[in-house]
């Protein structure tokens, strides 16, 4: 089972829309470094190495 925090889920949702880290940070009122950290955690939890893989796997697992 894959469990993402609320913050990670929100970042992943925004990533799936093709938004840049900076735009995601602005939209979620986070710093770009916090967004990067969430994305690192997402990649680790989903065992992926790219945004595309992360989004595809998240959709397959009904995370977004």
PDB file of N, CA, C, O and CB in Angstrom:
ATOM      1  N   UNK A   1       0.836  -1.203   0.000  1.00  0.00           N
ATOM      2  CA  UNK A   1       0.000   0.000   0.000  1.00  0.00           C
ATOM      3  C   UNK A   1       0.868   1.250   0.000  1.00  0.00           C
ATOM      4  O   UNK A   1       1.882   1.318   0.695  1.00  0.00           O
ATOM      5  CB  UNK A   1      -0.944   0.008   1.217  1.00  0.00           C
ATOM      6  N   UNK A   2       0.462   2.221  -0.776  1.00  0.00           N
ATOM      7  CA  UNK A   2       1.186   3.485  -0.866  1.00  0.00           C
ATOM      8  C   UNK A   2       0.405   4.540  -0.097  1.00  0.00           C
ATOM      9  O   UNK A   2      -0.765   4.790  -0.388  1.00  0.00           O
ATOM     10  CB  UNK A   2       1.397   3.917  -2.353  1.00  0.00           C
ATOM     11  N   UNK A   3       1.044   5.151   0.874  1.00  0.00           N
ATOM     12  CA  UNK A   3       0.394   6.195   1.665  1.00  0.00           C
ATOM     13  C   UNK A   3       1.143   7.502   1.497  1.00  0.00           C
ATOM     14  O   UNK A   3       2.300   7.620   1.901  1.00  0.00           O
ATOM     15  CB  UNK A   3       0.324   5.799   3.157  1.00  0.00           C
ATOM     16  N   UNK A   4       0.482   8.485   0.898  1.00  0.00           N
ATOM     17  CA  UNK A   4       1.061   9.811   0.735  1.00  0.00           C
ATOM     18  C   UNK A   4       0.449  10.752   1.758  1.00  0.00           C
ATOM     19  O   UNK A   4      -0.717  10.608   2.126  1.00  0.00           O
ATOM     20  CB  UNK A   4       0.842  10.343  -0.701  1.00  0.00           C
ATOM     21  N   UNK A   5       1.241  11.719   2.217  1.00  0.00           N
ATOM     22  CA  UNK A   5       0.697  12.745   3.112  1.00  0.00           C
ATOM     23  C   UNK A   5      -0.221  13.647   2.292  1.00  0.00           C
ATOM     24  O   UNK A   5      -0.211  13.600   1.062  1.00  0.00           O
ATOM     25  CB  UNK A   5       1.845  13.579   3.799  1.00  0.00           C
ATOM     26  N   UNK A   6      -1.008  14.464   2.975  1.00  0.00           N
ATOM     27  CA  UNK A   6      -1.875  15.412   2.271  1.00  0.00           C
ATOM     28  C   UNK A   6      -1.059  16.326   1.365  1.00  0.00           C
ATOM     29  O   UNK A   6      -1.432  16.583   0.220  1.00  0.00           O
ATOM     30  CB  UNK A   6      -2.683  16.251   3.275  1.00  0.00           C
ATOM     31  N   UNK A   7       0.061  16.810   1.895  1.00  0.00           N
ATOM     32  CA  UNK A   7       0.928  17.709   1.116  1.00  0.00           C
ATOM     33  C   UNK A   7       1.469  17.029  -0.127  1.00  0.00           C
ATOM     34  O   UNK A   7       1.490  17.621  -1.206  1.00  0.00           O
ATOM     35  CB  UNK A   7       2.087  18.206   1.972  1.00  0.00           C
ATOM     36  N   UNK A   8       1.906  15.785   0.022  1.00  0.00           N
ATOM     37  CA  UNK A   8       2.433  15.034  -1.126  1.00  0.00           C
ATOM     38  C   UNK A   8       1.336  14.811  -2.162  1.00  0.00           C
ATOM     39  O   UNK A   8       1.571  14.926  -3.365  1.00  0.00           O
ATOM     40  CB  UNK A   8       3.021  13.676  -0.669  1.00  0.00           C
ATOM     41  N   UNK A   9       0.144  14.494  -1.687  1.00  0.00           N
ATOM     42  CA  UNK A   9      -0.987  14.290  -2.594  1.00  0.00           C
ATOM     43  C   UNK A   9      -1.331  15.546  -3.372  1.00  0.00           C
ATOM     44  O   UNK A   9      -1.608  15.490  -4.570  1.00  0.00           O
ATOM     45  CB  UNK A   9      -2.200  13.825  -1.821  1.00  0.00           C
ATOM     46  N   UNK A  10      -1.313  16.696  -2.674  1.00  0.00           N
ATOM     47  CA  UNK A  10      -1.613  17.966  -3.338  1.00  0.00           C
ATOM     48  C   UNK A  10      -0.551  18.286  -4.390  1.00  0.00           C
ATOM     49  O   UNK A  10      -0.872  18.733  -5.492  1.00  0.00           O
ATOM     50  CB  UNK A  10      -1.701  19.109  -2.304  1.00  0.00           C
ATOM     51  N   UNK A  11       0.716  18.054  -4.041  1.00  0.00           N
ATOM     52  CA  UNK A  11       1.806  18.311  -4.984  1.00  0.00           C
ATOM     53  C   UNK A  11       1.662  17.390  -6.200  1.00  0.00           C
ATOM     54  O   UNK A  11       1.821  17.831  -7.338  1.00  0.00           O
ATOM     55  CB  UNK A  11       3.191  18.105  -4.300  1.00  0.00           C
ATOM     56  N   UNK A  12       1.366  16.134  -5.959  1.00  0.00           N
ATOM     57  CA  UNK A  12       1.217  15.163  -7.040  1.00  0.00           C
ATOM     58  C   UNK A  12       0.056  15.544  -7.961  1.00  0.00           C
ATOM     59  O   UNK A  12       0.158  15.430  -9.182  1.00  0.00           O
ATOM     60  CB  UNK A  12       0.999  13.753  -6.466  1.00  0.00           C
ATOM     61  N   UNK A  13      -1.037  15.993  -7.366  1.00  0.00           N
ATOM     62  CA  UNK A  13      -2.202  16.441  -8.148  1.00  0.00           C
ATOM     63  C   UNK A  13      -1.795  17.580  -9.089  1.00  0.00           C
ATOM     64  O   UNK A  13      -2.162  17.589 -10.264  1.00  0.00           O
ATOM     65  CB  UNK A  13      -3.357  16.903  -7.203  1.00  0.00           C
ATOM     66  N   UNK A  14      -1.041  18.528  -8.559  1.00  0.00           N
ATOM     67  CA  UNK A  14      -0.590  19.674  -9.364  1.00  0.00           C
ATOM     68  C   UNK A  14       0.414  19.219 -10.438  1.00  0.00           C
ATOM     69  O   UNK A  14       0.378  19.691 -11.574  1.00  0.00           O
ATOM     70  CB  UNK A  14       0.053  20.758  -8.451  1.00  0.00           C
ATOM     71  N   UNK A  15       1.301  18.303 -10.060  1.00  0.00           N
ATOM     72  CA  UNK A  15       2.265  17.758 -11.026  1.00  0.00           C
ATOM     73  C   UNK A  15       1.542  17.131 -12.203  1.00  0.00           C
ATOM     74  O   UNK A  15       1.971  17.265 -13.349  1.00  0.00           O
ATOM     75  CB  UNK A  15       3.183  16.720 -10.356  1.00  0.00           C
ATOM     76  N   UNK A  16       0.440  16.443 -11.917  1.00  0.00           N
ATOM     77  CA  UNK A  16      -0.298  15.731 -12.965  1.00  0.00           C
ATOM     78  C   UNK A  16      -0.884  16.704 -13.990  1.00  0.00           C
ATOM     79  O   UNK A  16      -1.232  16.306 -15.101  1.00  0.00           O
ATOM     80  CB  UNK A  16      -1.420  14.884 -12.346  1.00  0.00           C
ATOM     81  N   UNK A  17      -0.991  17.978 -13.611  1.00  0.00           N
ATOM     82  CA  UNK A  17      -1.497  18.999 -14.530  1.00  0.00           C
ATOM     83  C   UNK A  17      -0.373  19.626 -15.341  1.00  0.00           C
ATOM     84  O   UNK A  17      -0.598  20.536 -16.139  1.00  0.00           O
ATOM     85  CB  UNK A  17      -2.246  20.082 -13.759  1.00  0.00           C
ATOM     86  N   UNK A  18       0.852  19.122 -15.126  1.00  0.00           N
ATOM     87  CA  UNK A  18       1.993  19.615 -15.899  1.00  0.00           C
ATOM     88  C   UNK A  18       2.560  20.928 -15.397  1.00  0.00           C
ATOM     89  O   UNK A  18       3.257  21.625 -16.134  1.00  0.00           O
ATOM     90  CB  UNK A  18       1.600  19.774 -17.318  1.00  0.00           C
ATOM     91  N   UNK A  19       2.268  21.272 -14.148  1.00  0.00           N
ATOM     92  CA  UNK A  19       2.745  22.546 -13.614  1.00  0.00           C
ATOM     93  C   UNK A  19       4.198  22.443 -13.159  1.00  0.00           C
ATOM     94  O   UNK A  19       4.665  21.373 -12.768  1.00  0.00           O
ATOM     95  CB  UNK A  19       1.862  22.998 -12.449  1.00  0.00           C
ATOM     96  N   UNK A  20       4.900  23.569 -13.217  1.00  0.00           N
ATOM     97  CA  UNK A  20       6.299  23.607 -12.776  1.00  0.00           C
ATOM     98  C   UNK A  20       6.360  23.645 -11.248  1.00  0.00           C
ATOM     99  O   UNK A  20       5.373  23.962 -10.584  1.00  0.00           O
ATOM    100  CB  UNK A  20       7.035  24.839 -13.382  1.00  0.00           C
ATOM    101  N   UNK A  21       7.525  23.319 -10.705  1.00  0.00           N
ATOM    102  CA  UNK A  21       7.713  23.345  -9.243  1.00  0.00           C
ATOM    103  C   UNK A  21       7.379  24.719  -8.693  1.00  0.00           C
ATOM    104  O   UNK A  21       6.755  24.831  -7.638  1.00  0.00           O
ATOM    105  CB  UNK A  21       9.163  22.961  -8.866  1.00  0.00           C
ATOM    106  N   UNK A  22       7.793  25.781  -9.406  1.00  0.00           N
ATOM    107  CA  UNK A  22       7.554  27.139  -8.919  1.00  0.00           C
ATOM    108  C   UNK A  22       6.055  27.445  -8.875  1.00  0.00           C
ATOM    109  O   UNK A  22       5.561  28.015  -7.901  1.00  0.00           O
ATOM    110  CB  UNK A  22       8.280  28.165  -9.809  1.00  0.00           C
ATOM    111  N   UNK A  23       5.339  27.067  -9.926  1.00  0.00           N
ATOM    112  CA  UNK A  23       3.888  27.316  -9.970  1.00  0.00           C
ATOM    113  C   UNK A  23       3.190  26.506  -8.871  1.00  0.00           C
ATOM    114  O   UNK A  23       2.287  27.009  -8.203  1.00  0.00           O
ATOM    115  CB  UNK A  23       3.301  26.948 -11.375  1.00  0.00           C
ATOM    116  N   UNK A  24       3.614  25.257  -8.689  1.00  0.00           N
ATOM    117  CA  UNK A  24       3.048  24.423  -7.623  1.00  0.00           C
ATOM    118  C   UNK A  24       3.287  25.086  -6.265  1.00  0.00           C
ATOM    119  O   UNK A  24       2.383  25.163  -5.434  1.00  0.00           O
ATOM    120  CB  UNK A  24       3.669  22.996  -7.649  1.00  0.00           C
ATOM    121  N   UNK A  25       4.501  25.558  -6.055  1.00  0.00           N
ATOM    122  CA  UNK A  25       4.840  26.222  -4.786  1.00  0.00           C
ATOM    123  C   UNK A  25       3.929  27.426  -4.565  1.00  0.00           C
ATOM    124  O   UNK A  25       3.405  27.619  -3.468  1.00  0.00           O
ATOM    125  CB  UNK A  25       6.330  26.666  -4.774  1.00  0.00           C
ATOM    126  N   UNK A  26       3.742  28.234  -5.607  1.00  0.00           N
ATOM    127  CA  UNK A  26       2.878  29.419  -5.498  1.00  0.00           C
ATOM    128  C   UNK A  26       1.427  29.016  -5.218  1.00  0.00           C
ATOM    129  O   UNK A  26       0.768  29.607  -4.363  1.00  0.00           O
ATOM    130  CB  UNK A  26       2.953  30.261  -6.791  1.00  0.00           C
ATOM    131  N   UNK A  27       0.939  28.015  -5.938  1.00  0.00           N
ATOM    132  CA  UNK A  27      -0.456  27.578  -5.782  1.00  0.00           C
ATOM    133  C   UNK A  27      -0.739  27.047  -4.385  1.00  0.00           C
ATOM    134  O   UNK A  27      -1.816  27.271  -3.834  1.00  0.00           O
ATOM    135  CB  UNK A  27      -0.789  26.508  -6.809  1.00  0.00           C
ATOM    136  N   UNK A  28       0.243  26.334  -3.810  1.00  0.00           N
ATOM    137  CA  UNK A  28       0.024  25.685  -2.510  1.00  0.00           C
ATOM    138  C   UNK A  28       0.614  26.481  -1.346  1.00  0.00           C
ATOM    139  O   UNK A  28       0.620  26.015  -0.206  1.00  0.00           O
ATOM    140  CB  UNK A  28       0.624  24.291  -2.523  1.00  0.00           C
ATOM    141  N   UNK A  29       1.105  27.674  -1.637  1.00  0.00           N
ATOM    142  CA  UNK A  29       1.714  28.532  -0.611  1.00  0.00           C
ATOM    143  C   UNK A  29       2.858  27.816   0.104  1.00  0.00           C
ATOM    144  O   UNK A  29       2.960  27.845   1.331  1.00  0.00           O
ATOM    145  CB  UNK A  29       0.656  28.976   0.412  1.00  0.00           C
ATOM    146  N   UNK A  30       3.717  27.171  -0.692  1.00  0.00           N
ATOM    147  CA  UNK A  30       4.892  26.473  -0.170  1.00  0.00           C
ATOM    148  C   UNK A  30       6.138  27.089  -0.783  1.00  0.00           C
ATOM    149  O   UNK A  30       6.062  27.809  -1.779  1.00  0.00           O
ATOM    150  CB  UNK A  30       4.824  24.945  -0.470  1.00  0.00           C
ATOM    151  N   UNK A  31       7.288  26.798  -0.179  1.00  0.00           N
ATOM    152  CA  UNK A  31       8.536  27.219  -0.808  1.00  0.00           C
ATOM    153  C   UNK A  31       8.903  26.185  -1.872  1.00  0.00           C
ATOM    154  O   UNK A  31       8.530  25.018  -1.755  1.00  0.00           O
ATOM    155  CB  UNK A  31       9.687  27.377   0.251  1.00  0.00           C
ATOM    156  N   UNK A  32       9.630  26.605  -2.908  1.00  0.00           N
ATOM    157  CA  UNK A  32      10.059  25.638  -3.932  1.00  0.00           C
ATOM    158  C   UNK A  32      10.834  24.466  -3.330  1.00  0.00           C
ATOM    159  O   UNK A  32      10.722  23.343  -3.821  1.00  0.00           O
ATOM    160  CB  UNK A  32      10.922  26.336  -4.983  1.00  0.00           C
ATOM    161  N   UNK A  33      11.609  24.704  -2.289  1.00  0.00           N
ATOM    162  CA  UNK A  33      12.373  23.600  -1.681  1.00  0.00           C
ATOM    163  C   UNK A  33      11.454  22.604  -0.980  1.00  0.00           C
ATOM    164  O   UNK A  33      11.751  21.410  -0.950  1.00  0.00           O
ATOM    165  CB  UNK A  33      13.402  24.149  -0.679  1.00  0.00           C
ATOM    166  N   UNK A  34      10.343  23.078  -0.417  1.00  0.00           N
ATOM    167  CA  UNK A  34       9.362  22.167   0.192  1.00  0.00           C
ATOM    168  C   UNK A  34       8.707  21.316  -0.890  1.00  0.00           C
ATOM    169  O   UNK A  34       8.497  20.118  -0.700  1.00  0.00           O
ATOM    170  CB  UNK A  34       8.283  22.960   0.986  1.00  0.00           C
ATOM    171  N   UNK A  35       8.386  21.929  -2.018  1.00  0.00           N
ATOM    172  CA  UNK A  35       7.807  21.183  -3.139  1.00  0.00           C
ATOM    173  C   UNK A  35       8.790  20.107  -3.594  1.00  0.00           C
ATOM    174  O   UNK A  35       8.402  18.961  -3.822  1.00  0.00           O
ATOM    175  CB  UNK A  35       7.452  22.138  -4.321  1.00  0.00           C
ATOM    176  N   UNK A  36      10.075  20.482  -3.726  1.00  0.00           N
ATOM    177  CA  UNK A  36      11.103  19.505  -4.138  1.00  0.00           C
ATOM    178  C   UNK A  36      11.185  18.351  -3.157  1.00  0.00           C
ATOM    179  O   UNK A  36      11.320  17.198  -3.566  1.00  0.00           O
ATOM    180  CB  UNK A  36      12.477  20.182  -4.256  1.00  0.00           C
ATOM    181  N   UNK A  37      11.104  18.649  -1.863  1.00  0.00           N
ATOM    182  CA  UNK A  37      11.174  17.602  -0.832  1.00  0.00           C
ATOM    183  C   UNK A  37       9.968  16.668  -0.942  1.00  0.00           C
ATOM    184  O   UNK A  37      10.115  15.448  -0.866  1.00  0.00           O
ATOM    185  CB  UNK A  37      11.238  18.232   0.588  1.00  0.00           C
ATOM    186  N   UNK A  38       8.777  17.241  -1.120  1.00  0.00           N
ATOM    187  CA  UNK A  38       7.569  16.413  -1.303  1.00  0.00           C
ATOM    188  C   UNK A  38       7.749  15.500  -2.514  1.00  0.00           C
ATOM    189  O   UNK A  38       7.395  14.322  -2.465  1.00  0.00           O
ATOM    190  CB  UNK A  38       6.298  17.307  -1.481  1.00  0.00           C
ATOM    191  N   UNK A  39       8.301  16.047  -3.602  1.00  0.00           N
ATOM    192  CA  UNK A  39       8.476  15.260  -4.827  1.00  0.00           C
ATOM    193  C   UNK A  39       9.490  14.142  -4.607  1.00  0.00           C
ATOM    194  O   UNK A  39       9.300  13.025  -5.089  1.00  0.00           O
ATOM    195  CB  UNK A  39       8.925  16.165  -5.992  1.00  0.00           C
ATOM    196  N   UNK A  40      10.567  14.440  -3.881  1.00  0.00           N
ATOM    197  CA  UNK A  40      11.538  13.379  -3.522  1.00  0.00           C
ATOM    198  C   UNK A  40      10.827  12.259  -2.771  1.00  0.00           C
ATOM    199  O   UNK A  40      11.024  11.081  -3.067  1.00  0.00           O
ATOM    200  CB  UNK A  40      12.704  13.956  -2.650  1.00  0.00           C
ATOM    201  N   UNK A  41       9.995  12.635  -1.792  1.00  0.00           N
ATOM    202  CA  UNK A  41       9.270  11.636  -0.995  1.00  0.00           C
ATOM    203  C   UNK A  41       8.299  10.840  -1.858  1.00  0.00           C
ATOM    204  O   UNK A  41       8.166   9.628  -1.695  1.00  0.00           O
ATOM    205  CB  UNK A  41       8.512  12.314   0.154  1.00  0.00           C
ATOM    206  N   UNK A  42       7.622  11.525  -2.776  1.00  0.00           N
ATOM    207  CA  UNK A  42       6.684  10.861  -3.684  1.00  0.00           C
ATOM    208  C   UNK A  42       7.421   9.835  -4.541  1.00  0.00           C
ATOM    209  O   UNK A  42       6.981   8.692  -4.665  1.00  0.00           O
ATOM    210  CB  UNK A  42       5.964  11.897  -4.582  1.00  0.00           C
ATOM    211  N   UNK A  43       8.546  10.248  -5.132  1.00  0.00           N
ATOM    212  CA  UNK A  43       9.334   9.332  -5.980  1.00  0.00           C
ATOM    213  C   UNK A  43       9.750   8.108  -5.178  1.00  0.00           C
ATOM    214  O   UNK A  43       9.673   6.980  -5.666  1.00  0.00           O
ATOM    215  CB  UNK A  43      10.589  10.047  -6.556  1.00  0.00           C
ATOM    216  N   UNK A  44      10.187   8.335  -3.956  1.00  0.00           N
ATOM    217  CA  UNK A  44      10.638   7.241  -3.096  1.00  0.00           C
ATOM    218  C   UNK A  44       9.480   6.289  -2.778  1.00  0.00           C
ATOM    219  O   UNK A  44       9.617   5.072  -2.909  1.00  0.00           O
ATOM    220  CB  UNK A  44      11.246   7.798  -1.790  1.00  0.00           C
ATOM    221  N   UNK A  45       8.352   6.843  -2.366  1.00  0.00           N
ATOM    222  CA  UNK A  45       7.204   6.011  -1.991  1.00  0.00           C
ATOM    223  C   UNK A  45       6.630   5.253  -3.190  1.00  0.00           C
ATOM    224  O   UNK A  45       6.196   4.109  -3.056  1.00  0.00           O
ATOM    225  CB  UNK A  45       6.114   6.876  -1.359  1.00  0.00           C
ATOM    226  N   UNK A  46       6.631   5.896  -4.362  1.00  0.00           N
ATOM    227  CA  UNK A  46       6.083   5.256  -5.560  1.00  0.00           C
ATOM    228  C   UNK A  46       7.131   4.422  -6.293  1.00  0.00           C
ATOM    229  O   UNK A  46       6.811   3.674  -7.217  1.00  0.00           O
ATOM    230  CB  UNK A  46       5.514   6.309  -6.501  1.00  0.00           C
ATOM    231  N   UNK A  47       8.390   4.561  -5.866  1.00  0.00           N
ATOM    232  CA  UNK A  47       9.516   3.861  -6.507  1.00  0.00           C
ATOM    233  C   UNK A  47       9.592   4.195  -7.992  1.00  0.00           C
ATOM    234  O   UNK A  47       9.610   3.307  -8.845  1.00  0.00           O
ATOM    235  CB  UNK A  47       9.384   2.336  -6.319  1.00  0.00           C
ATOM    236  N   UNK A  48       9.636   5.506  -8.286  1.00  0.00           N
ATOM    237  CA  UNK A  48       9.743   5.992  -9.659  1.00  0.00           C
ATOM    238  C   UNK A  48      10.881   7.004  -9.747  1.00  0.00           C
ATOM    239  O   UNK A  48      11.448   7.416  -8.736  1.00  0.00           O
ATOM    240  CB  UNK A  48       8.404   6.625 -10.131  1.00  0.00           C
ATOM    241  N   UNK A  49      11.202   7.396 -10.988  1.00  0.00           N
ATOM    242  CA  UNK A  49      12.336   8.300 -11.199  1.00  0.00           C
ATOM    243  C   UNK A  49      12.009   9.511 -12.060  1.00  0.00           C
ATOM    244  O   UNK A  49      12.901  10.278 -12.421  1.00  0.00           O
ATOM    245  CB  UNK A  49      13.461   7.549 -11.825  1.00  0.00           C
ATOM    246  N   UNK A  50      10.724   9.685 -12.393  1.00  0.00           N
ATOM    247  CA  UNK A  50      10.359  10.848 -13.204  1.00  0.00           C
ATOM    248  C   UNK A  50       8.935  11.290 -12.882  1.00  0.00           C
ATOM    249  O   UNK A  50       8.142  10.551 -12.298  1.00  0.00           O
ATOM    250  CB  UNK A  50      10.495  10.528 -14.710  1.00  0.00           C
ATOM    251  N   UNK A  51       8.643  12.528 -13.287  1.00  0.00           N
ATOM    252  CA  UNK A  51       7.286  13.055 -13.071  1.00  0.00           C
ATOM    253  C   UNK A  51       6.260  12.189 -13.792  1.00  0.00           C
ATOM    254  O   UNK A  51       5.219  11.842 -13.234  1.00  0.00           O
ATOM    255  CB  UNK A  51       7.182  14.522 -13.559  1.00  0.00           C
ATOM    256  N   UNK A  52       6.570  11.844 -15.047  1.00  0.00           N
ATOM    257  CA  UNK A  52       5.637  11.048 -15.838  1.00  0.00           C
ATOM    258  C   UNK A  52       5.334   9.711 -15.166  1.00  0.00           C
ATOM    259  O   UNK A  52       4.173   9.317 -15.049  1.00  0.00           O
ATOM    260  CB  UNK A  52       6.198  10.815 -17.237  1.00  0.00           C
ATOM    261  N   UNK A  53       6.382   9.017 -14.728  1.00  0.00           N
ATOM    262  CA  UNK A  53       6.194   7.728 -14.035  1.00  0.00           C
ATOM    263  C   UNK A  53       5.359   7.921 -12.772  1.00  0.00           C
ATOM    264  O   UNK A  53       4.461   7.129 -12.485  1.00  0.00           O
ATOM    265  CB  UNK A  53       7.565   7.091 -13.677  1.00  0.00           C
ATOM    266  N   UNK A  54       5.663   8.976 -12.022  1.00  0.00           N
ATOM    267  CA  UNK A  54       4.948   9.232 -10.766  1.00  0.00           C
ATOM    268  C   UNK A  54       3.464   9.438 -11.026  1.00  0.00           C
ATOM    269  O   UNK A  54       2.622   8.866 -10.335  1.00  0.00           O
ATOM    270  CB  UNK A  54       5.534  10.460 -10.048  1.00  0.00           C
ATOM    271  N   UNK A  55       3.146  10.254 -12.020  1.00  0.00           N
ATOM    272  CA  UNK A  55       1.745  10.541 -12.335  1.00  0.00           C
ATOM    273  C   UNK A  55       1.037   9.279 -12.830  1.00  0.00           C
ATOM    274  O   UNK A  55      -0.084   8.989 -12.411  1.00  0.00           O
ATOM    275  CB  UNK A  55       1.647  11.661 -13.395  1.00  0.00           C
ATOM    276  N   UNK A  56       1.687   8.533 -13.717  1.00  0.00           N
ATOM    277  CA  UNK A  56       1.072   7.310 -14.242  1.00  0.00           C
ATOM    278  C   UNK A  56       0.807   6.303 -13.124  1.00  0.00           C
ATOM    279  O   UNK A  56      -0.274   5.718 -13.051  1.00  0.00           O
ATOM    280  CB  UNK A  56       1.970   6.679 -15.316  1.00  0.00           C
ATOM    281  N   UNK A  57       1.799   6.104 -12.256  1.00  0.00           N
ATOM    282  CA  UNK A  57       1.639   5.128 -11.171  1.00  0.00           C
ATOM    283  C   UNK A  57       0.569   5.591 -10.184  1.00  0.00           C
ATOM    284  O   UNK A  57      -0.222   4.783  -9.697  1.00  0.00           O
ATOM    285  CB  UNK A  57       2.981   4.908 -10.437  1.00  0.00           C
ATOM    286  N   UNK A  58       0.546   6.891  -9.891  1.00  0.00           N
ATOM    287  CA  UNK A  58      -0.460   7.427  -8.976  1.00  0.00           C
ATOM    288  C   UNK A  58      -1.861   7.231  -9.536  1.00  0.00           C
ATOM    289  O   UNK A  58      -2.787   6.915  -8.790  1.00  0.00           O
ATOM    290  CB  UNK A  58      -0.204   8.912  -8.707  1.00  0.00           C
ATOM    291  N   UNK A  59      -2.025   7.417 -10.845  1.00  0.00           N
ATOM    292  CA  UNK A  59      -3.350   7.220 -11.462  1.00  0.00           C
ATOM    293  C   UNK A  59      -3.742   5.750 -11.418  1.00  0.00           C
ATOM    294  O   UNK A  59      -4.893   5.415 -11.136  1.00  0.00           O
ATOM    295  CB  UNK A  59      -3.358   7.728 -12.927  1.00  0.00           C
ATOM    296  N   UNK A  60      -2.772   4.866 -11.701  1.00  0.00           N
ATOM    297  CA  UNK A  60      -3.056   3.428 -11.658  1.00  0.00           C
ATOM    298  C   UNK A  60      -3.482   2.978 -10.260  1.00  0.00           C
ATOM    299  O   UNK A  60      -4.292   2.062 -10.115  1.00  0.00           O
ATOM    300  CB  UNK A  60      -1.826   2.633 -12.106  1.00  0.00           C
ATOM    301  N   UNK A  61      -2.930   3.633  -9.231  1.00  0.00           N
ATOM    302  CA  UNK A  61      -3.227   3.266  -7.844  1.00  0.00           C
ATOM    303  C   UNK A  61      -4.310   4.152  -7.223  1.00  0.00           C
ATOM    304  O   UNK A  61      -4.501   4.157  -6.007  1.00  0.00           O
ATOM    305  CB  UNK A  61      -1.960   3.346  -7.006  1.00  0.00           C
ATOM    306  N   UNK A  62      -5.005   4.891  -8.066  1.00  0.00           N
ATOM    307  CA  UNK A  62      -6.091   5.770  -7.604  1.00  0.00           C
ATOM    308  C   UNK A  62      -5.672   6.747  -6.521  1.00  0.00           C
ATOM    309  O   UNK A  62      -6.444   7.041  -5.608  1.00  0.00           O
ATOM    310  CB  UNK A  62      -7.226   4.943  -7.095  1.00  0.00           C
ATOM    311  N   UNK A  63      -4.448   7.250  -6.620  1.00  0.00           N
ATOM    312  CA  UNK A  63      -3.976   8.250  -5.660  1.00  0.00           C
ATOM    313  C   UNK A  63      -4.353   9.660  -6.118  1.00  0.00           C
ATOM    314  O   UNK A  63      -4.431  10.587  -5.312  1.00  0.00           O
ATOM    315  CB  UNK A  63      -2.447   8.142  -5.474  1.00  0.00           C
ATOM    316  N   UNK A  64      -4.586   9.805  -7.423  1.00  0.00           N
ATOM    317  CA  UNK A  64      -5.031  11.099  -7.951  1.00  0.00           C
ATOM    318  C   UNK A  64      -6.142  10.849  -8.961  1.00  0.00           C
ATOM    319  O   UNK A  64      -6.675  11.796  -9.540  1.00  0.00           O
ATOM    320  CB  UNK A  64      -3.844  11.889  -8.607  1.00  0.00           C
TER     321      UNK A  64
END
